[in-house]
């Protein structure tokens, strides 16, 4: 058996040019497969991380139905010991109370529907990156006092409303009595996040200031929790849920709070299956064509082998082994180049600033860091080897069925 496998390796180099073309096509296919998977992984990771670090948090504690009804009536008063108990959970890296409501922001030039978020400036730094996204030029700064009449807006809103640092704007919202309340606030800072929709829709003010305007006293809309790692979300949710005594208050993970983002990730995965299918078909036709030509060229030779006692099974194994060797050679070249490329650019990133606005729509930022995973490498290897074997089955079967007498008379 070993001699036929060894013979198969020598056979593929009898026509070096043809074999190198097949190996190159397989290698290039794997190379682009790994790049595509790494880019999708990197974009997904950055989209999730940016969404978590701007708005969601890893876990959120709020009243049931709040995600669909961001109103004062869905606020709640946290239990006295809840905050201290959160600090005792080892997987919790930070938490911050928030008050949220939908409203309208007006300037002398224009108006815009927005989500108004009241935050505790110091605690918010432990759960989100709004502080890091805040500009430090032209007098812009992050919020300092949760009871001051200051507001933090995005550069997009500042441009649309024609506002600069120190200007006044008016927020209008529905308070706890279902009356329309308004308040004039001073623009204290301007931020720019990696997410376009977030910048167009969200503004920040102090949590105590927003509580006063809404008339909710000490009630809050949610407690946003950041975990040590993203994988800790489920366990932290369970730990927090065990602390909640009010059945109307719930804890949700970031996956449960953003089904639209999870749908986008599933869409990416579906696109990857289509891409795999294209690679699958390419490899099948490349290897099958090569093996059929190899069998036809050696028709007489295979007949001689059968005449001296070579079994059909051994001929079959020899042809399959040739296809596997082609697949292994192409796989090695593709994996080596693909892993090297993704390792290097996973560190320095791929600058897509020319598509920055499009990237911000997807929430990934202008620099993408490819992320290659072991399962991606394994999937690529398995796909190539399987397709190599499948594509060689028919040529190998035909070779095994060659009749010696026919082959000896073949010119």
VOROTI-639144 format. One record per residue (C-alpha): x, y, z negated; residue in three letters; chain. Coordinates in steps of 0.02 Angstrom, whole numbers, padded with zeros to 5 digits. Example, Ala and Ser with C-alpha at 12.3 -4.5 7.8 and 13.67 -1.06 7.14 Angstrom:
! VOROTI-639144
+--------+--------+--------+--------+--------+
:      x :      y :      z : residu : chaine :
+--------+--------+--------+--------+--------+
:  00615 : -00225 : -00390 :    ala :      A :
:  00684 : -00053 : -00357 :    ser :      A :
+--------+--------+--------+--------+--------+
***
This chain:
! VOROTI-639144
+--------+--------+--------+--------+--------+
:      x :      y :      z : residu : chaine :
+--------+--------+--------+--------+--------+
:  00000 :  00000 :  00000 :    unk :      A :
:  00140 :  00121 : -00047 :    unk :      A :
:  00225 :  00099 :  00121 :    unk :      A :
:  00070 :  00161 :  00213 :    unk :      A :
:  00056 :  00314 :  00100 :    unk :      A :
:  00241 :  00351 :  00131 :    unk :      A :
:  00215 :  00323 :  00317 :    unk :      A :
:  00071 :  00446 :  00317 :    unk :      A :
:  00186 :  00585 :  00253 :    unk :      A :
:  00308 :  00553 :  00394 :    unk :      A :
:  00168 :  00547 :  00522 :    unk :      A :
:  00108 :  00724 :  00487 :    unk :      A :
:  00281 :  00792 :  00531 :    unk :      A :
:  00288 :  00706 :  00699 :    unk :      A :
:  00199 :  00858 :  00766 :    unk :      A :
:  00267 :  00995 :  00654 :    unk :      A :
:  00185 :  01140 :  00744 :    unk :      A :
:  00009 :  01068 :  00731 :    unk :      A :
:  00033 :  01016 :  00550 :    unk :      A :
:  00102 :  01186 :  00501 :    unk :      A :
: -00048 :  01272 :  00581 :    unk :      A :
: -00167 :  01162 :  00480 :    unk :      A :
: -00068 :  01185 :  00319 :    unk :      A :
: -00064 :  01373 :  00348 :    unk :      A :
: -00251 :  01383 :  00378 :    unk :      A :
: -00285 :  01285 :  00218 :    unk :      A :
: -00161 :  01391 :  00120 :    unk :      A :
: -00233 :  01554 :  00184 :    unk :      A :
: -00408 :  01492 :  00144 :    unk :      A :
: -00361 :  01451 : -00036 :    unk :      A :
: -00264 :  01615 : -00052 :    unk :      A :
: -00416 :  01719 : -00005 :    unk :      A :
: -00530 :  01607 : -00107 :    unk :      A :
: -00426 :  01641 : -00263 :    unk :      A :
: -00415 :  01828 : -00225 :    unk :      A :
: -00604 :  01838 : -00202 :    unk :      A :
: -00640 :  01741 : -00361 :    unk :      A :
: -00515 :  01845 : -00460 :    unk :      A :
: -00587 :  02009 : -00396 :    unk :      A :
: -00765 :  01954 : -00436 :    unk :      A :
: -00710 :  01895 : -00609 :    unk :      A :
: -00618 :  02059 : -00638 :    unk :      A :
: -00764 :  02165 : -00579 :    unk :      A :
: -00887 :  02065 : -00684 :    unk :      A :
: -00776 :  02078 : -00837 :    unk :      A :
: -00753 :  02265 : -00816 :    unk :      A :
: -00937 :  02295 : -00780 :    unk :      A :
: -00986 :  02201 : -00938 :    unk :      A :
: -00850 :  02282 : -01043 :    unk :      A :
: -00893 :  02458 : -00981 :    unk :      A :
: -01079 :  02431 : -01014 :    unk :      A :
: -01045 :  02365 : -01188 :    unk :      A :
: -00924 :  02506 : -01229 :    unk :      A :
: -01042 :  02644 : -01170 :    unk :      A :
: -01216 :  02593 : -01223 :    unk :      A :
: -01256 :  02414 : -01270 :    unk :      A :
: -01130 :  02359 : -01400 :    unk :      A :
: -01108 :  02173 : -01424 :    unk :      A :
: -01258 :  02155 : -01540 :    unk :      A :
: -01403 :  02274 : -01574 :    unk :      A :
: -01522 :  02277 : -01723 :    unk :      A :
: -01688 :  02361 : -01687 :    unk :      A :
: -01876 :  02346 : -01700 :    unk :      A :
: -01957 :  02217 : -01586 :    unk :      A :
: -02014 :  02297 : -01424 :    unk :      A :
: -01891 :  02442 : -01439 :    unk :      A :
: -01797 :  02397 : -01280 :    unk :      A :
: -01959 :  02425 : -01181 :    unk :      A :
: -02022 :  02573 : -01284 :    unk :      A :
: -01887 :  02696 : -01332 :    unk :      A :
: -01999 :  02803 : -01443 :    unk :      A :
: -02002 :  02875 : -01619 :    unk :      A :
: -02137 :  02750 : -01668 :    unk :      A :
: -02013 :  02608 : -01643 :    unk :      A :
: -01887 :  02676 : -01768 :    unk :      A :
: -01856 :  02589 : -01935 :    unk :      A :
: -01774 :  02615 : -02104 :    unk :      A :
: -01628 :  02494 : -02129 :    unk :      A :
: -01626 :  02392 : -02289 :    unk :      A :
: -01513 :  02469 : -02421 :    unk :      A :
: -01386 :  02328 : -02426 :    unk :      A :
: -01382 :  02294 : -02238 :    unk :      A :
: -01237 :  02411 : -02199 :    unk :      A :
: -01127 :  02340 : -02337 :    unk :      A :
: -01170 :  02162 : -02287 :    unk :      A :
: -01119 :  02199 : -02107 :    unk :      A :
: -00946 :  02245 : -02168 :    unk :      A :
: -00931 :  02073 : -02248 :    unk :      A :
: -00952 :  01980 : -02082 :    unk :      A :
: -00773 :  01944 : -02022 :    unk :      A :
: -00818 :  01947 : -01836 :    unk :      A :
: -00890 :  02124 : -01848 :    unk :      A :
: -00763 :  02254 : -01790 :    unk :      A :
: -00877 :  02404 : -01816 :    unk :      A :
: -01057 :  02465 : -01822 :    unk :      A :
: -01147 :  02630 : -01799 :    unk :      A :
: -01327 :  02690 : -01822 :    unk :      A :
: -01411 :  02772 : -01673 :    unk :      A :
: -01572 :  02866 : -01641 :    unk :      A :
: -01636 :  02858 : -01462 :    unk :      A :
: -01779 :  02937 : -01369 :    unk :      A :
: -01822 :  02988 : -01193 :    unk :      A :
: -01844 :  03171 : -01156 :    unk :      A :
: -01805 :  03316 : -01041 :    unk :      A :
: -01655 :  03431 : -01045 :    unk :      A :
: -01673 :  03605 : -00972 :    unk :      A :
: -01554 :  03745 : -00929 :    unk :      A :
: -01587 :  03912 : -00848 :    unk :      A :
: -01552 :  03831 : -00679 :    unk :      A :
: -01631 :  03657 : -00681 :    unk :      A :
: -01704 :  03515 : -00784 :    unk :      A :
: -01673 :  03329 : -00794 :    unk :      A :
: -01754 :  03178 : -00876 :    unk :      A :
: -01630 :  03098 : -00996 :    unk :      A :
: -01602 :  02974 : -01136 :    unk :      A :
: -01557 :  03072 : -01292 :    unk :      A :
: -01445 :  02975 : -01412 :    unk :      A :
: -01411 :  03033 : -01589 :    unk :      A :
: -01247 :  02967 : -01657 :    unk :      A :
: -01137 :  02973 : -01810 :    unk :      A :
: -00977 :  03039 : -01727 :    unk :      A :
: -00854 :  02946 : -01840 :    unk :      A :
: -00944 :  02780 : -01842 :    unk :      A :
: -00978 :  02788 : -01655 :    unk :      A :
: -00791 :  02783 : -01622 :    unk :      A :
: -00787 :  02604 : -01690 :    unk :      A :
: -00920 :  02537 : -01570 :    unk :      A :
: -00906 :  02636 : -01407 :    unk :      A :
: -00779 :  02727 : -01300 :    unk :      A :
: -00877 :  02888 : -01278 :    unk :      A :
: -00743 :  02974 : -01381 :    unk :      A :
: -00608 :  02916 : -01258 :    unk :      A :
: -00715 :  02968 : -01109 :    unk :      A :
: -00737 :  03145 : -01176 :    unk :      A :
: -00633 :  03276 : -01088 :    unk :      A :
: -00510 :  03378 : -01191 :    unk :      A :
: -00489 :  03521 : -01067 :    unk :      A :
: -00577 :  03690 : -01058 :    unk :      A :
: -00627 :  03683 : -01241 :    unk :      A :
: -00720 :  03517 : -01224 :    unk :      A :
: -00718 :  03407 : -01378 :    unk :      A :
: -00811 :  03260 : -01455 :    unk :      A :
: -00952 :  03290 : -01579 :    unk :      A :
: -00894 :  03319 : -01758 :    unk :      A :
: -01048 :  03349 : -01867 :    unk :      A :
: -01201 :  03236 : -01855 :    unk :      A :
: -01314 :  03378 : -01915 :    unk :      A :
: -01245 :  03518 : -01805 :    unk :      A :
: -01340 :  03582 : -01654 :    unk :      A :
: -01212 :  03520 : -01529 :    unk :      A :
: -01232 :  03411 : -01377 :    unk :      A :
: -01115 :  03304 : -01271 :    unk :      A :
: -01160 :  03288 : -01086 :    unk :      A :
: -01081 :  03210 : -00932 :    unk :      A :
: -00988 :  03310 : -00801 :    unk :      A :
: -01125 :  03263 : -00676 :    unk :      A :
: -01262 :  03337 : -00785 :    unk :      A :
: -01155 :  03490 : -00822 :    unk :      A :
: -01136 :  03520 : -00636 :    unk :      A :
: -01320 :  03489 : -00598 :    unk :      A :
: -01381 :  03601 : -00739 :    unk :      A :
: -01244 :  03730 : -00706 :    unk :      A :
: -01177 :  03721 : -00884 :    unk :      A :
: -01005 :  03748 : -00959 :    unk :      A :
: -00936 :  03728 : -01135 :    unk :      A :
: -01025 :  03846 : -01254 :    unk :      A :
: -01183 :  03863 : -01149 :    unk :      A :
: -01354 :  03827 : -01224 :    unk :      A :
: -01480 :  03701 : -01162 :    unk :      A :
: -01651 :  03646 : -01224 :    unk :      A :
: -01705 :  03468 : -01259 :    unk :      A :
: -01890 :  03424 : -01257 :    unk :      A :
: -01956 :  03260 : -01327 :    unk :      A :
: -02103 :  03172 : -01407 :    unk :      A :
: -02088 :  03172 : -01597 :    unk :      A :
: -02157 :  03050 : -01726 :    unk :      A :
: -02326 :  03140 : -01723 :    unk :      A :
: -02338 :  03120 : -01534 :    unk :      A :
: -02315 :  03307 : -01515 :    unk :      A :
: -02192 :  03388 : -01396 :    unk :      A :
: -02044 :  03459 : -01490 :    unk :      A :
: -01899 :  03560 : -01426 :    unk :      A :
: -01730 :  03618 : -01487 :    unk :      A :
: -01592 :  03727 : -01416 :    unk :      A :
: -01420 :  03646 : -01424 :    unk :      A :
: -01245 :  03705 : -01382 :    unk :      A :
: -01139 :  03610 : -01257 :    unk :      A :
: -00990 :  03553 : -01362 :    unk :      A :
: -00908 :  03429 : -01244 :    unk :      A :
: -00912 :  03346 : -01073 :    unk :      A :
: -00879 :  03162 : -01039 :    unk :      A :
: -00857 :  03050 : -00887 :    unk :      A :
: -00883 :  02863 : -00903 :    unk :      A :
: -00852 :  02725 : -00773 :    unk :      A :
: -01040 :  02702 : -00750 :    unk :      A :
: -01130 :  02821 : -00633 :    unk :      A :
: -01308 :  02785 : -00694 :    unk :      A :
: -01256 :  02810 : -00875 :    unk :      A :
: -01182 :  02982 : -00839 :    unk :      A :
: -01338 :  03037 : -00746 :    unk :      A :
: -01457 :  02987 : -00885 :    unk :      A :
: -01378 :  02994 : -01059 :    unk :      A :
: -01334 :  03139 : -01174 :    unk :      A :
: -01273 :  03135 : -01355 :    unk :      A :
: -01307 :  03239 : -01509 :    unk :      A :
: -01288 :  03213 : -01696 :    unk :      A :
: -01397 :  03078 : -01773 :    unk :      A :
: -01460 :  03190 : -01914 :    unk :      A :
: -01499 :  03330 : -01793 :    unk :      A :
: -01603 :  03215 : -01683 :    unk :      A :
: -01691 :  03141 : -01835 :    unk :      A :
: -01744 :  03318 : -01885 :    unk :      A :
: -01808 :  03360 : -01710 :    unk :      A :
: -01903 :  03195 : -01696 :    unk :      A :
: -01968 :  03206 : -01875 :    unk :      A :
: -01916 :  03028 : -01917 :    unk :      A :
: -01827 :  03073 : -02081 :    unk :      A :
: -01695 :  02938 : -02113 :    unk :      A :
: -01762 :  02812 : -01989 :    unk :      A :
: -01653 :  02753 : -01845 :    unk :      A :
: -01683 :  02669 : -01678 :    unk :      A :
: -01545 :  02539 : -01685 :    unk :      A :
: -01384 :  02482 : -01764 :    unk :      A :
: -01254 :  02450 : -01630 :    unk :      A :
: -01125 :  02319 : -01678 :    unk :      A :
: -00956 :  02286 : -01598 :    unk :      A :
: -00881 :  02114 : -01625 :    unk :      A :
: -00697 :  02065 : -01629 :    unk :      A :
: -00717 :  01971 : -01464 :    unk :      A :
: -00859 :  01959 : -01341 :    unk :      A :
: -00878 :  01774 : -01379 :    unk :      A :
: -00921 :  01817 : -01560 :    unk :      A :
: -01086 :  01898 : -01508 :    unk :      A :
: -01194 :  01744 : -01533 :    unk :      A :
: -01124 :  01699 : -01704 :    unk :      A :
: -01137 :  01880 : -01763 :    unk :      A :
: -01316 :  01889 : -01702 :    unk :      A :
: -01357 :  01735 : -01807 :    unk :      A :
: -01269 :  01805 : -01960 :    unk :      A :
: -01358 :  01973 : -01944 :    unk :      A :
: -01527 :  01890 : -01913 :    unk :      A :
: -01507 :  01797 : -02077 :    unk :      A :
: -01488 :  01965 : -02166 :    unk :      A :
: -01647 :  02040 : -02094 :    unk :      A :
: -01797 :  02026 : -02209 :    unk :      A :
: -01924 :  02119 : -02102 :    unk :      A :
: -01994 :  02001 : -01968 :    unk :      A :
: -02022 :  02151 : -01854 :    unk :      A :
: -01835 :  02189 : -01848 :    unk :      A :
: -01728 :  02083 : -01732 :    unk :      A :
: -01548 :  02064 : -01676 :    unk :      A :
: -01507 :  02038 : -01492 :    unk :      A :
: -01344 :  02003 : -01402 :    unk :      A :
: -01286 :  02106 : -01253 :    unk :      A :
: -01343 :  01968 : -01135 :    unk :      A :
: -01520 :  01976 : -01204 :    unk :      A :
: -01524 :  02166 : -01198 :    unk :      A :
: -01470 :  02180 : -01016 :    unk :      A :
: -01554 :  02046 : -00909 :    unk :      A :
: -01523 :  02154 : -00754 :    unk :      A :
: -01336 :  02144 : -00781 :    unk :      A :
: -01346 :  01955 : -00801 :    unk :      A :
: -01445 :  01948 : -00638 :    unk :      A :
: -01307 :  02046 : -00551 :    unk :      A :
: -01179 :  01921 : -00614 :    unk :      A :
: -01285 :  01777 : -00549 :    unk :      A :
: -01292 :  01867 : -00381 :    unk :      A :
: -01103 :  01874 : -00379 :    unk :      A :
: -01097 :  01687 : -00417 :    unk :      A :
: -01217 :  01651 : -00274 :    unk :      A :
: -01106 :  01751 : -00156 :    unk :      A :
: -00958 :  01646 : -00212 :    unk :      A :
: -01050 :  01486 : -00166 :    unk :      A :
: -01077 :  01555 :  00009 :    unk :      A :
: -00893 :  01598 :  00021 :    unk :      A :
: -00846 :  01424 : -00038 :    unk :      A :
: -00958 :  01352 :  00097 :    unk :      A :
: -00864 :  01450 :  00231 :    unk :      A :
: -00697 :  01387 :  00165 :    unk :      A :
: -00769 :  01210 :  00156 :    unk :      A :
: -00822 :  01213 :  00339 :    unk :      A :
: -00656 :  01290 :  00395 :    unk :      A :
: -00552 :  01156 :  00309 :    unk :      A :
: -00663 :  01015 :  00373 :    unk :      A :
: -00648 :  01069 :  00555 :    unk :      A :
: -00461 :  01105 :  00541 :    unk :      A :
: -00416 :  00937 :  00464 :    unk :      A :
: -00543 :  00835 :  00564 :    unk :      A :
: -00481 :  00907 :  00729 :    unk :      A :
: -00300 :  00871 :  00682 :    unk :      A :
: -00336 :  00693 :  00626 :    unk :      A :
: -00438 :  00651 :  00781 :    unk :      A :
: -00297 :  00713 :  00892 :    unk :      A :
: -00170 :  00616 :  00788 :    unk :      A :
: -00271 :  00455 :  00804 :    unk :      A :
: -00292 :  00475 :  00992 :    unk :      A :
: -00106 :  00508 :  01015 :    unk :      A :
: -00063 :  00351 :  00917 :    unk :      A :
: -00198 :  00241 :  00989 :    unk :      A :
: -00070 :  00121 :  01064 :    unk :      A :
:  00038 :  00128 :  00908 :    unk :      A :
: -00107 :  00083 :  00793 :    unk :      A :
: -00148 : -00063 :  00907 :    unk :      A :
:  00031 : -00128 :  00888 :    unk :      A :
:  00017 : -00110 :  00699 :    unk :      A :
: -00141 : -00215 :  00701 :    unk :      A :
: -00059 : -00346 :  00811 :    unk :      A :
:  00078 : -00373 :  00683 :    unk :      A :
: -00048 : -00397 :  00543 :    unk :      A :
: -00094 : -00225 :  00475 :    unk :      A :
: -00267 : -00233 :  00400 :    unk :      A :
: -00404 : -00108 :  00448 :    unk :      A :
: -00411 : -00050 :  00266 :    unk :      A :
: -00227 : -00005 :  00269 :    unk :      A :
: -00249 :  00093 :  00430 :    unk :      A :
: -00397 :  00183 :  00350 :    unk :      A :
: -00294 :  00225 :  00195 :    unk :      A :
: -00149 :  00286 :  00302 :    unk :      A :
: -00257 :  00410 :  00398 :    unk :      A :
: -00344 :  00469 :  00239 :    unk :      A :
: -00173 :  00492 :  00157 :    unk :      A :
: -00116 :  00600 :  00303 :    unk :      A :
: -00266 :  00714 :  00276 :    unk :      A :
: -00234 :  00718 :  00088 :    unk :      A :
: -00051 :  00762 :  00119 :    unk :      A :
: -00103 :  00905 :  00233 :    unk :      A :
: -00225 :  00963 :  00100 :    unk :      A :
: -00096 :  00951 : -00039 :    unk :      A :
:  00034 :  01048 :  00060 :    unk :      A :
: -00090 :  01185 :  00104 :    unk :      A :
: -00158 :  01185 : -00073 :    unk :      A :
:  00017 :  01207 : -00148 :    unk :      A :
:  00055 :  01354 : -00033 :    unk :      A :
: -00115 :  01435 : -00063 :    unk :      A :
: -00114 :  01411 : -00252 :    unk :      A :
:  00063 :  01474 : -00272 :    unk :      A :
:  00035 :  01632 : -00170 :    unk :      A :
: -00140 :  01661 : -00242 :    unk :      A :
: -00089 :  01642 : -00424 :    unk :      A :
:  00065 :  01751 : -00398 :    unk :      A :
: -00038 :  01888 : -00314 :    unk :      A :
: -00172 :  01888 : -00448 :    unk :      A :
: -00046 :  01883 : -00590 :    unk :      A :
:  00046 :  02035 : -00524 :    unk :      A :
: -00109 :  02137 : -00482 :    unk :      A :
: -00195 :  02078 : -00640 :    unk :      A :
: -00064 :  02181 : -00732 :    unk :      A :
: -00047 :  02335 : -00620 :    unk :      A :
: -00226 :  02333 : -00551 :    unk :      A :
: -00291 :  02368 : -00376 :    unk :      A :
: -00326 :  02552 : -00347 :    unk :      A :
: -00494 :  02572 : -00260 :    unk :      A :
: -00508 :  02758 : -00295 :    unk :      A :
: -00557 :  02789 : -00114 :    unk :      A :
: -00717 :  02694 : -00157 :    unk :      A :
: -00728 :  02768 : -00332 :    unk :      A :
: -00908 :  02827 : -00318 :    unk :      A :
: -00966 :  02658 : -00253 :    unk :      A :
: -00868 :  02571 : -00391 :    unk :      A :
: -00949 :  02684 : -00523 :    unk :      A :
: -01120 :  02632 : -00459 :    unk :      A :
: -01072 :  02453 : -00501 :    unk :      A :
: -00997 :  02510 : -00666 :    unk :      A :
: -00824 :  02439 : -00635 :    unk :      A :
: -00713 :  02592 : -00625 :    unk :      A :
: -00594 :  02641 : -00485 :    unk :      A :
: -00454 :  02520 : -00534 :    unk :      A :
: -00497 :  02334 : -00530 :    unk :      A :
: -00391 :  02206 : -00622 :    unk :      A :
: -00407 :  02034 : -00541 :    unk :      A :
: -00442 :  01898 : -00668 :    unk :      A :
: -00395 :  01721 : -00619 :    unk :      A :
: -00456 :  01579 : -00728 :    unk :      A :
: -00398 :  01400 : -00743 :    unk :      A :
: -00570 :  01338 : -00688 :    unk :      A :
: -00553 :  01440 : -00527 :    unk :      A :
: -00386 :  01359 : -00487 :    unk :      A :
: -00457 :  01186 : -00525 :    unk :      A :
: -00612 :  01220 : -00419 :    unk :      A :
: -00505 :  01276 : -00271 :    unk :      A :
: -00396 :  01121 : -00283 :    unk :      A :
: -00544 :  01002 : -00296 :    unk :      A :
: -00637 :  01085 : -00151 :    unk :      A :
: -00486 :  01074 : -00035 :    unk :      A :
: -00446 :  00893 : -00078 :    unk :      A :
: -00627 :  00839 : -00061 :    unk :      A :
: -00648 :  00925 :  00105 :    unk :      A :
: -00483 :  00852 :  00168 :    unk :      A :
: -00541 :  00676 :  00124 :    unk :      A :
: -00717 :  00702 :  00193 :    unk :      A :
: -00651 :  00774 :  00356 :    unk :      A :
: -00535 :  00624 :  00381 :    unk :      A :
: -00665 :  00489 :  00350 :    unk :      A :
: -00728 :  00482 :  00529 :    unk :      A :
: -00555 :  00482 :  00613 :    unk :      A :
: -00494 :  00353 :  00486 :    unk :      A :
: -00647 :  00244 :  00519 :    unk :      A :
: -00618 :  00253 :  00707 :    unk :      A :
: -00434 :  00209 :  00684 :    unk :      A :
: -00478 :  00060 :  00573 :    unk :      A :
: -00599 : -00004 :  00706 :    unk :      A :
: -00473 :  00004 :  00850 :    unk :      A :
: -00463 : -00164 :  00942 :    unk :      A :
: -00282 : -00220 :  00967 :    unk :      A :
: -00308 : -00283 :  01146 :    unk :      A :
: -00391 : -00120 :  01197 :    unk :      A :
: -00255 : -00018 :  01116 :    unk :      A :
: -00113 : -00115 :  01198 :    unk :      A :
: -00187 : -00081 :  01370 :    unk :      A :
: -00212 :  00104 :  01327 :    unk :      A :
: -00095 :  00224 :  01418 :    unk :      A :
+--------+--------+--------+--------+--------+
***
